[in-house]
Amino acid sequence: MLPTVFKTCVPREEILAGELSLDSFAAKLRLVVQGKAPWVYQDPTTFFANTFATYGLKTLIAEVFGRLVS
């Protein structure tokens, strides 16, 4: 029998401490470009460590970079 999600997944510290801001779930690209977004969006290593690369995100990245190189 597989272990439950409650045994295999550990919430991040900000969730356990009740400090997670709902603003963290939706990046405002204007603020990212201006350098005014929350730190989790300013640092690529932190962003990708905390982000599950869904099919939609992969498609978005491929389309953006595809247009930049054309």
C-alpha positions in Angstrom: 0.0 0.0 0.0 1.3 3.5 -0.9 1.8 6.0 1.9 -0.8 8.9 2.0 0.0 12.4 0.8 0.0 13.5 4.4 2.9 11.2 5.1 4.9 12.0 2.0 4.5 15.7 1.6 5.8 18.3 4.0 4.4 21.9 3.7 6.9 24.7 3.3 7.8 26.7 6.4 5.7 29.8 5.4 2.6 27.6 5.2 3.3 26.0 8.6 3.9 29.5 10.1 0.7 30.9 8.5 2.7 33.5 6.6 1.9 32.5 3.0 0.5 35.5 1.1 -2.1 34.8 -1.5 -0.3 37.4 -3.7 2.5 34.8 -4.0 0.3 32.6 -6.2 0.0 35.0 -9.1 3.0 36.8 -10.4 2.4 40.2 -11.8 4.8 40.3 -14.7 5.0 44.1 -14.7 6.3 44.0 -11.1 8.8 41.3 -12.1 10.1 43.4 -15.0 10.3 46.5 -12.7 12.2 44.5 -10.0 9.4 45.2 -7.5 7.8 41.7 -7.3 8.1 39.5 -4.2 11.5 37.9 -3.8 10.2 34.5 -4.8 9.6 35.9 -8.3 12.9 37.9 -8.5 15.2 34.9 -7.9 15.0 32.3 -10.7 16.5 29.5 -8.5 13.9 30.1 -5.8 11.0 30.5 -8.3 11.8 27.2 -10.1 12.4 25.4 -6.8 8.9 26.4 -5.7 7.1 25.9 -9.0 5.8 22.8 -10.5 6.4 22.9 -14.3 3.0 22.2 -15.6 2.3 21.6 -19.3 0.9 25.1 -19.5 4.0 26.7 -17.9 6.3 24.7 -20.2 4.2 25.8 -23.2 4.3 29.4 -22.1 8.1 29.4 -21.7 8.6 27.7 -25.1 6.4 30.2 -26.8 8.0 33.2 -25.1 11.5 32.1 -25.9 10.5 31.0 -29.4 9.3 34.5 -30.2 12.4 36.1 -28.6 14.8 34.2 -30.9 12.8 34.8 -34.1 
